[in-house]
Amino acid sequence: MNIFKLLSGKIFLLSIVTILVSCNNRQTQKAIDKYGNNVKSKEVVGNQTAKSDSSVNYSYYLPESYNGKEALPVIIFLDPHANGSLPLKNYATLADKYGYIFIGSNNIRNGLSGNYTQSTFNTLLTEVSKRFNIDKNRIFTAGFSGGAKLAIIFAQQNPQIIGVAACGGSIPINTDRQPNFYYAGIVGNEDFNYLEVSQLFTVFDNAGFDYTSVIFNGGHEWPPVSSFEPAIIGFEIFLIKSNRKTKDTEWVDAVWQKMNDSIKVLKENNDIVKENICISQTSRWFYGLKNTKELKKRSYELMRSQEFYNRIKHRQSLIQKEVLLRSEFIKAIETKDIEWWENEITRIHKTSQNSDKDIAHVSKRLLNYLSMVSYMFTKSDLDENKLTSVQKKLKIYELVDPENPDVYLMYARYYMLSDMNQEMINSFKKAQNLGFNDYDTYKKDPSWNKLFENEEVKKLY
């Protein structure tokens, strides 16, 4: 992996998007959809069904500017757990600010067949087009984790989609030519999917493509508003460059100034890697809109410096070690005993507090990766009723991620299969205490019937 190229394309967020935050009056507005029905704006409205297929369920958020007469851009959000309202609630202020309609699917989630997800998405897109006055030249998708992968796939398969905001997940994209959609990638620096997303940034850099990249401080999660907003900024600039939207010179100048202000601050702080990241994003956004010659000159100077080389080499070494450790840990789940795992996980927890932020980020990504892998191995064993082998995997999961409610939900399932009712109830209570509340999803799954039909458990939710 060419880490030098990998790092050169990422955007350092700092405070570049503070200019784009505005206050909004959150009072609910009324409008009419194309069916002639009253609809609410400035409010997340869930449990909507498609007119052509009542099994297709979705949520919507109409911005303050929606009047049913002016066609507005739309983003269709894909949550990995089919919680369509979640990202709409997260980013409602952005919908109001930029005048976007937000739609969230309540059907499409991880683990479903490709035919079903594609068919459901097509029905949803048709429904949205028929019900709301959307600009059919400004249709975007956005997703998190598995939803990010689907957001890309739908864009690859549907020429109507002109842009994707892929958060915390990615898939390989053919780079023989510029993709038929604008790509915005967002990932946390502690996300176990950081490497796969960053690798796509590298591919795009090497190909010389225009795109938006964001790395925020966090793990595997929907990004905060300040980290999602650059994706919409990227969409807006792309619309201007592709003549789908009239150039707003005042807005373009304001974003340009904020980016340059951020670059100046980073230079003053001698944060040369992040300075170059910010320069690279600014150059991509404003190529053809502003004179970026001086920015490219500064980037060239940075990349030729010994200090820059040393920092990049340090990061490259750490990432190579991260890749190696991932492979070793997969083998160790079967081959190493719990005492080895206790020592190893204690060591990683310690290095996650290292004053060297690069070391700390790698350590936290390893812990998050182990949490994800432990979950998958545990679930697989429980699905196959392997009650002996699952015990060690459960313990590893608990050691790695002791505050995760899913750990104790898995313990509850283990005790359920082992006919240990009191231990099952106690584990379920612990999962609840740590925040578990997704009862409906699990109650629909036959493999959890014994737990959720238990009379004592029923009293708890």
N, C-alpha and C positions, 0 to 999 in steps of 0.2 A: 504494500500500500504506500503510495506516494503521499506522505503526511504533509510535506511542504506545499504541494498543490491542494491537498485536502483543506488545510487551514486557510489558504489564501482567499477562499470564496465565502467565508462565513461573515455574517453581520454581527457586530458587537452592539447590543441594544442600548446599553447605558441609559441615557434619558432621551434618545432621539425622537421617541414618539410622544413626549409630553406635549408637544405643540398640537397634537391631534386629539387631545382629550378636551371635551367640552361638556358643559353642564346641560342637562336636558330636563324638561318638565315631564315627569313620569305619569301624568294623568292619562287615563284610557281615552282614546279617540274612537269614533265610530265611522265606518266607511261601508261600501257595498262591493261585493265581489261580482264577477262576471255572470254568476248564476242569478244575481238579483237579491242575494241574501245579505243581511247585515254582518259585518265582520269587525273585529276589534283591532285597533292599532295600538302600539306601545304596550302590548301585553302578550305574554306567551300563552297561546291557546293550544291545548293538547287534545288527544283522543278524537282527531278528525279522520273521517273515512273517505276514500276515493269514491266518486259517484259511479264509476264503471266497475268497481270491485270493492265491496265493503270490507274485505279482509285486509286491504292495504290501509294502514293507519299511520297518521303523521301528526306533527305539531307545527305551528307556524308562529312567526313574529313579523308583524307589519310595522315598518318604521313610521315615525311621526309624519313624514312627508307623503305617505300613501293616501291617494284620493280616489283610486280606481280609474283615473283618466290618463295619468302619465305612466308610461311603461318604465319599470324599475328593474335593476339587476337582481339576480337571485343567487343565493348560495344554499345548496342542499347538503345538510350535515349528516354524517354517518357515525354514530356512536357504536363501539364494539359490543355494548350490551343492549342496543336498540332503545336507549333512553334519549329519544329525539328532543325532549324539552331541555335536557341538561346544557348542551352547548348554546342553545338559544338564550337561556337565562344568563349564561356566562358572558355572552357577547352582545347582548341587546343594545348596549350603549353605542356599539360600533354600527349596528344596523341603523339606528337613528342618525348617527353622525354622517354616514356615507350614503344613506338612502337606499339600503339594500333590504330586500325581502329575505328572511331566513326561514328555511324549512328543515325539519328534523324527522328522519324516518324512525318509526316505532316498530318496524318489522325487521329491518336488515341488521344483522349482528354476526359475530364470529360463529363459525361452525356450521353455517348453512350451505346448501349446494349452490354451485355457480349458476345453474339454470334458474333456481328460485330467486336468488338475489338480483340477477339481471332482469328477470321478468318483473319483479316487484319494483325495482328502480324505474324501469320504463313506464310502468303504470303510474308511479308517483310523479314522474316528470310530466306525463300527459295531463294528469290531474292538476298539477300546479299551473301548467300553461293554460288550461281551460278555465280555471277558477280565478286566478289573479292576473292582473295586467303586468306581465313580466316582459322585459326586453329580451327577445330571443337571440340577440347578438351578445348578451352578457349573462350567460349561465355558467355558474361555477359549482364545483363540489368541494367539500372539506370533510376530513375524517381524522379520527384518532386511532392509533394502533392498527388493529385489523381493519377498522373503518378507513384508515388512511390508504391502505393497500387497495381496498375496493374503490375508493374515490379516484385513484389513478387508473384502475382497470376500466371503470365506467367512462372516464375521459378518453382512454385509448379506443374504446369501442363506439363512442358516440360523438360525432363531429360537432354536435350542438354545444358540447361542453368546451369552453375555451380556457379554463383555468382550474387548478387544483391547489388547495392548501392541505398538505399531508403532514399530520402531526404525530410524532412518535412512532413512525413506521414508514416503510417504503418497499418498493419492488424494483427489480432491474428495469430500466427504460432504454429502449433502442436509441442510440445516439449517432446512428449513421447520418441523421439529419435532425434539425431542430424538431422537438416533439410538436404535435398538432395542438398542444395546449400549453398555457403558461404554468410553470411549476413554482410553488412556494413550499419549501421544506422547513419544518419547525421541530426541534428536538431539545430535550433537557440534557444538560451536561452530566447528569447522573442516570440517564435512561439506559436500560439494558439494550435498547435498539439504537443507541448513539452511533455505533460503528457502521451499521448498515445505512443509516441516513447520511452520515458524513461521507461514506464511500460514494454515494450518488452525487453529493456536492463536488467531489473530486472529478467524477466522470463529466459533469457539466462544465467544470472549469477547464478541463483538458480539451473539451469540444468547443469551448468559447461561447457557450449558450448564455442567453439572458435568463435570469431566474432570481428568486429571492430565497435567502437562507437565514435562519434565525436559530441561535443557540441560547437557551435561557437557563437560569439557575434552578434546577429542579429535576425530578425523576420522570417516571412513566405516567404521564397525566396530560389531560387537556391543558394547553399552555395558558398562563394568565393573559388578561386582556392586553397588556402592554407588549406581550410577545406574539399574540395573534394579529394585532393591528398591522404590523409590517407586511403581512400577507395581503391585506386589503390595499395597503399603499402600493404594493407591487402590482396588484390587479389594476388599480386605477392608473398607474403609470403605463402599464401594458395597453390599456384601453386607449390612452392618448396616443401612444406610439403607433398603434394599429388602426388609428382613425375611426375607432368605435365610439369615441367620446371627444368633445371639444376641449381643447387645452385650457385649463384654468391657470393662467400665468401666475396669479397671486399665490395660489396654493402650491404650485410647483416651486416657486421661489422660496416659499416658507420652508418646505421640506428640504430643499437644497441647502438653505442656510443652517437649519438644525443639524443636518448631517455634517456639514463643515465645522460647526461649533463642537460637535462631539469628537471629530478628528483632532481638533485643536486641544481639547482637554486631554485626550489620550496621549498626545505628543508631549504635553507638559508633564504628564505623569510617567513618562518614559515607558508606557505600556505598548511596546512596539508591535507585538503580535496582534493585539486587539486593534491597534491603530490601522494596521494593514488590512485586517478583516473589514473594518468600517470603510476604508478607502475602496476596497474591492466592490463592496455592495453599492456604494455611492456611484462608482464608475459604471456599474451595470445599469443601475436605475436611470442615470442621467445621460447615458450615451445617446447622442443625437438631439438632446434637449439643452445641454449645457456644455461648455468647454471643460473637458476633464483632463486636459493635457498636464496640468500641474499636479493633479492627483496621481496620475500614472508615473510621473517623474519621481514623486515622493515614494511611491510604492517600490519603484526600482531601487531607490537609494536604501530603503529599509532591507530589502531582500539581499542586497549585496553586503550588508554589515555582518561582522563576525558575531556580534551579540544576537542578532536575529537567527543566524545559523545555529548557534549554540542552543537557543531556546527551542527551536523547531526539532533539532536533533534529540533533545531531552524528551520532548513529547512523543516523538517517533519511537524512541526506545521503550517508553512506558506503554504505548499502545501495542507494540509487538509483544511485550510481556503479558498484557491483558489478554490478547488473543491466545497465547500459549496456555495461560492459566485456565481459561474457559475450557479448553480441550481436556486439560488434566483433571479438572473438577468433575466433568461428565463421567470420566472413568472411575474417579474416586468414590462416587456415589455407591457404586457396587463393590469396590475393592477395599475401601478404608473403613476402619471401625469408628465408633462414635467418639472415642477419646481423641483420635486424630482430627476429626472434624471440629471438636470443641476447641482444640488448640489453634487450628487453622482459622476458624471463624473469629476467634478472639484476636488473632493477629491482624486480620483484615479490618475488623472494627477499629482497632488501634490506629492503623495507617489511614483510615478514613478521616481521622482527626489531624492528619499531618499538616504542618504549616505550609508545605509546598502544595498549592491548590491542585496542580496537575496530578500529583500522587493521590490526594484526597478524592478527586473526581473518579480516577480509575478504580480506587478501592470501593467507592460507593456504587459504581456501575457493576463491579463484580458481585457485591452483596445483592443488588437488585436482580442481577442475572441468576444468581443461585436461588433466590426466592422464586423466580419464575420457573426455573428448571425443577426445583423441588416440588412445586405445585403440580407441574405436569406429570412427574414421575409418581407422585402420591395419588393423583386422580386416576392415572392409568392402572395402578395396582388395585385401588379400591373398585374400579369398574370391573376388574377381572377377579375380584374377591381374593386377592393375594394378601391375606391378613398377616402373614408372618413377615414377608419381605417389606411390607409397607411401614412397619414400625420404625425402622431406621430412617426411612425417608421422611416420615412425619417429624421425627426428632431433629433431623437436619433442617427441615423447613422452620421449625420452631426456633432453633438456634440462630438461624439467619435473619428471621423476620418476626420477632416475638410480639410485636404490636399489631400484626396483621390479623384481622378477624377471620380471614379465610383459613388460617392455620387451625384455629379451634373449631371451625365448621367442619374441616376435614377430620379432626379428632372425633367430633360428634358422629360423623358418618362411620368412622372406624368402629366406635363403640356400638353404634346401631347394628352394624353387621356382626359384631361379636356378642350381641344380646346382653350388653352391659348398660342397662337403662339409666341408672343413676349417673354413671360416668358420662353417658351421652347427654343427659340433661345439663350436667355441670359444664360440659364443654360448650354446649349451645349458649348457655348463659354468658360464658366468657366471651364468645363471639359477639353476642349482643352488647356487652359492656364496652367492647372495642369498636362498636359502630355498625355491626351487621344489621341490616333492615330490609334486605331484598327478598322478602318472603314470597312474593308472588312468583318470581322466576323459579325458585326452588320447589315450590308447591306443585308446579306444573310438571316437574321432572319425576318420573316414576321411581327412579333410583333413590329418591329421598323420601318416599311415601311413609315409611315406617317412622321416620323422625318427625315429620310434620303432622302426622296423624296421631302422635302420642298425646294423650290428654293433658299431661303436665306441660308439654311443650306448647300446646295450643293456648294455654293460659298466659304464656309469655309474650305473645304477639297479637 
